[in-house]
């Protein structure tokens, strides 16, 4: 990858990490039980709110640091697929689920390409990827 491409991928990785961290943190601030109640109301098992909140908050931090980028991005992609098909698909695209599609696309990109620039993965796992 060229240096400018690496910087672009870094921007995607850090942005995605920050967005998911903020969403996970919000779930803890308002009470994960409230999110569980919302999940139940749309037919999704409420207990899933707890691992999703943890994955979003902790995964966001890990992504910002560049640790487990591909794995975390895959988890974020699964969360986005779940959100789109359970809560958002009936809504209009604009103002409904366009952000979810963009986050899914960024997650998919990071799963396929990884992100090594200013990441801790290459420091810790020197011979991987």
Residue frames relative to the residue before (quaternion, step in Angstrom):
aa qw qx qy qz dx dy dz
X 1.0000 0.0000 0.0000 0.0000 0.00 0.00 0.00
X 0.4612 -0.6504 0.5180 0.3098 3.54 -1.10 0.65
X 0.6676 -0.5064 0.3605 0.4098 3.55 -1.23 0.39
X 0.6660 0.4904 -0.3190 0.4628 3.62 0.92 -0.81
X 0.6196 0.5196 -0.3450 0.4765 3.62 1.07 -0.65
X 0.6420 0.5208 -0.3187 0.4637 3.58 0.95 -0.85
X 0.6447 0.5031 -0.3215 0.4774 3.59 0.99 -0.79
X 0.6383 0.5274 -0.3207 0.4600 3.58 1.00 -0.79
X 0.6589 0.4917 -0.2995 0.4841 3.57 0.97 -0.86
X 0.6060 0.5427 -0.3443 0.4687 3.59 1.05 -0.72
X 0.6478 0.5124 -0.3192 0.4647 3.59 0.92 -0.88
X 0.6490 0.5032 -0.3194 0.4727 3.60 0.95 -0.82
X 0.6685 0.5154 -0.3018 0.4432 3.59 0.88 -0.96
X 0.7035 0.4559 -0.2722 0.4725 3.57 0.81 -0.98
X 0.6379 0.5236 -0.3304 0.4581 3.60 0.99 -0.78
X 0.6626 0.4925 -0.3043 0.4752 3.58 0.89 -0.91
X 0.6435 0.5247 -0.3166 0.4587 3.57 0.97 -0.84
X 0.6695 0.4960 -0.3037 0.4622 3.57 0.89 -0.89
X 0.6460 0.5224 -0.3254 0.4516 3.60 0.91 -0.88
X 0.7054 0.4441 -0.2816 0.4754 3.60 0.81 -0.93
X 0.6028 0.5400 -0.3666 0.4590 3.61 1.00 -0.69
X 0.6651 0.5073 -0.3067 0.4540 3.59 0.88 -0.92
X 0.6649 0.4933 -0.3064 0.4697 3.60 0.97 -0.82
X 0.6541 0.4996 -0.3125 0.4742 3.59 0.98 -0.78
X 0.6413 0.5213 -0.3160 0.4659 3.57 0.97 -0.88
X 0.6381 0.5316 -0.3270 0.4509 3.57 0.96 -0.84
X 0.6258 0.5375 -0.3397 0.4518 3.59 0.99 -0.79
X 0.6740 0.4703 -0.2966 0.4864 3.59 1.01 -0.75
X 0.6541 0.5308 -0.3179 0.4351 3.60 0.99 -0.77
X 0.7324 0.3795 -0.2337 0.5147 3.60 0.96 -0.80
X 0.5658 -0.5838 0.3817 0.4396 3.55 1.26 -0.22
X 0.4037 -0.7294 0.4987 0.2371 3.54 -0.58 1.17
X 0.5617 0.6065 -0.3797 0.4154 3.57 1.17 -0.51
X 0.6231 0.5276 -0.3376 0.4684 3.58 1.09 -0.66
X 0.6399 0.5010 -0.3159 0.4896 3.57 1.04 -0.79
X 0.6197 0.5348 -0.3381 0.4644 3.58 1.03 -0.78
X 0.6389 0.5229 -0.3212 0.4640 3.59 1.01 -0.78
X 0.6347 0.5120 -0.3234 0.4800 3.57 1.02 -0.81
X 0.6323 0.5336 -0.3326 0.4526 3.58 0.92 -0.90
X 0.6512 0.5146 -0.3118 0.4625 3.59 0.90 -0.94
X 0.6713 0.5280 -0.3053 0.4212 3.59 0.95 -0.88
X 0.7312 0.3693 -0.2410 0.5205 3.61 1.16 -0.44
X 0.6317 -0.5905 0.3131 0.3927 3.57 1.26 0.31
X 0.5453 0.5651 -0.4137 0.4607 3.58 1.26 0.34
X 0.5350 -0.6325 0.4339 0.3540 3.63 -0.83 0.86
X 0.4943 -0.7165 0.4212 0.2547 3.56 -0.69 1.16
X 0.5988 0.5917 -0.3696 0.3933 3.58 1.05 -0.68
X 0.5736 0.6089 -0.3779 0.3968 3.61 1.19 -0.47
X 0.5203 0.6440 -0.4163 0.3757 3.60 1.20 -0.37
X 0.6502 0.5476 -0.3211 0.4175 3.60 1.01 -0.76
X 0.7115 0.4028 -0.2955 0.4941 3.65 0.70 -0.87
X 0.6184 0.5426 -0.3610 0.4391 3.61 1.03 -0.65
X 0.6472 0.5112 -0.3216 0.4651 3.60 0.94 -0.84
X 0.6592 0.4985 -0.3077 0.4714 3.58 0.98 -0.83
X 0.6499 0.5093 -0.3190 0.4653 3.59 0.92 -0.90
X 0.6649 0.5050 -0.3140 0.4521 3.60 0.91 -0.87
X 0.7187 0.4466 -0.2678 0.4607 3.60 0.77 -1.00
X 0.7278 0.4115 -0.2464 0.4901 3.59 0.70 -1.06
X 0.6509 0.5232 -0.3140 0.4515 3.57 0.97 -0.84
X 0.6092 0.5549 -0.3478 0.4472 3.56 1.07 -0.70
X 0.6569 0.4946 -0.3016 0.4826 3.56 0.96 -0.89
X 0.6583 0.5139 -0.3125 0.4526 3.59 0.90 -0.92
X 0.6544 0.5107 -0.3162 0.4593 3.57 0.98 -0.82
X 0.6233 0.5328 -0.3383 0.4616 3.59 0.96 -0.82
X 0.7071 0.4487 -0.2492 0.4864 3.57 1.01 -0.86
X 0.4238 -0.7103 0.4619 0.3203 3.58 1.20 -0.37
X 0.4665 0.6460 -0.4598 0.3919 3.55 1.01 0.84
X 0.8429 0.0195 -0.0495 0.5354 3.58 -0.66 1.09
X 0.0885 0.8639 -0.4927 0.0547 3.55 1.14 0.67
X 0.7129 0.4583 -0.2810 0.4503 3.59 0.71 -0.98
X 0.6592 0.4998 -0.3124 0.4670 3.59 0.96 -0.82
X 0.6707 0.4851 -0.2996 0.4744 3.59 0.86 -0.94
X 0.6489 0.5121 -0.3235 0.4605 3.60 0.92 -0.84
X 0.6258 0.5250 -0.3373 0.4678 3.61 1.05 -0.72
X 0.6450 0.5062 -0.3178 0.4762 3.59 0.98 -0.81
X 0.6443 0.5084 -0.3212 0.4724 3.58 0.98 -0.82
X 0.6305 0.5349 -0.3300 0.4555 3.58 1.02 -0.78
X 0.6516 0.5032 -0.3120 0.4741 3.58 0.98 -0.82
X 0.6250 0.5247 -0.3343 0.4715 3.58 1.02 -0.78
X 0.6710 0.4949 -0.3041 0.4608 3.58 0.93 -0.86
X 0.6227 0.5209 -0.3440 0.4716 3.59 0.99 -0.74
X 0.6464 0.5193 -0.3086 0.4661 3.55 0.98 -0.87
X 0.6680 0.5005 -0.3033 0.4596 3.58 0.90 -0.91
X 0.6562 0.5164 -0.3156 0.4507 3.57 0.91 -0.89
X 0.7798 0.3874 -0.2033 0.4477 3.58 0.72 -1.04
X 0.7236 0.4105 -0.2721 0.4836 3.63 1.14 -0.29
X 0.8265 0.2541 -0.1009 0.4921 3.57 0.91 -0.84
X 0.8036 0.3814 -0.1515 0.4311 3.57 0.97 -0.73
X 0.5631 0.6698 -0.3883 0.2890 3.60 1.02 -0.70
X 0.6569 0.5175 -0.3159 0.4481 3.60 1.08 -0.62
X 0.6021 0.5664 -0.3511 0.4398 3.58 1.25 -0.30
X 0.6431 -0.4669 0.4222 0.4360 3.53 -1.33 0.11
X 0.5791 -0.5724 0.4337 0.3859 3.58 -1.17 0.51
X 0.7333 0.3361 -0.2070 0.5536 3.61 0.76 -1.05
X 0.8022 0.1845 -0.1777 0.5393 3.54 -0.73 1.09
X 0.6924 0.4421 -0.2692 0.5026 3.56 1.28 0.11
X 0.8340 -0.1570 0.1324 0.5121 3.55 0.26 -1.20
X 0.3291 0.7601 -0.5096 0.2328 3.61 1.15 0.39
X 0.6240 0.5253 -0.3466 0.4632 3.62 1.03 -0.69
X 0.6342 0.5356 -0.3276 0.4513 3.58 0.99 -0.82
X 0.6453 0.5076 -0.3153 0.4760 3.59 1.01 -0.81
X 0.6510 0.5069 -0.3188 0.4665 3.61 0.96 -0.81
X 0.6630 0.4897 -0.3067 0.4760 3.61 0.96 -0.83
X 0.6136 0.5306 -0.3350 0.4794 3.58 1.10 -0.68
X 0.6576 0.5107 -0.3093 0.4595 3.60 0.93 -0.86
X 0.6589 0.4902 -0.3110 0.4783 3.60 0.93 -0.86
X 0.6342 0.5285 -0.3261 0.4605 3.59 0.97 -0.85
X 0.6576 0.5114 -0.3044 0.4619 3.58 0.92 -0.92
X 0.6240 0.5367 -0.3306 0.4618 3.58 0.98 -0.84
X 0.6995 0.4697 -0.2802 0.4600 3.59 0.84 -0.96
X 0.5925 0.5414 -0.3675 0.4699 3.60 1.11 -0.57
X 0.7189 0.4626 -0.2494 0.4550 3.56 0.87 -0.97
X 0.8108 0.3130 -0.1254 0.4784 3.59 0.90 -0.93
X 0.3215 -0.7343 0.5328 0.2715 3.59 1.08 -0.57
X 0.1762 -0.7547 0.6178 0.1334 3.53 -1.33 -0.13
X 0.0648 -0.8499 0.5228 -0.0140 3.55 -0.29 1.25
X 0.5757 0.6131 -0.3795 0.3855 3.61 1.17 -0.47
X 0.8351 -0.0355 -0.0518 0.5464 3.58 -0.72 1.15
X 0.4708 0.6399 -0.4503 0.4077 3.55 1.03 0.89
X 0.4881 -0.6738 0.4759 0.2851 3.55 -1.18 0.57
X 0.4900 0.6794 -0.4272 0.3402 3.62 1.16 -0.40
X 0.7193 0.4320 -0.2927 0.4587 3.66 0.70 -0.90
X 0.6048 0.5460 -0.3571 0.4566 3.58 1.19 -0.46
X 0.7285 0.4279 -0.2284 0.4838 3.57 0.92 -0.97
X 0.7828 0.2150 -0.0916 0.5767 3.58 0.97 -0.92
X 0.1650 -0.8693 0.4589 0.0805 3.54 0.52 1.24
X 0.7797 0.3477 -0.1850 0.4868 3.63 0.94 -0.77
X 0.5434 0.6303 -0.3975 0.3865 3.60 1.20 0.17
X 0.8033 0.2910 -0.2590 0.4506 3.51 -1.47 0.39
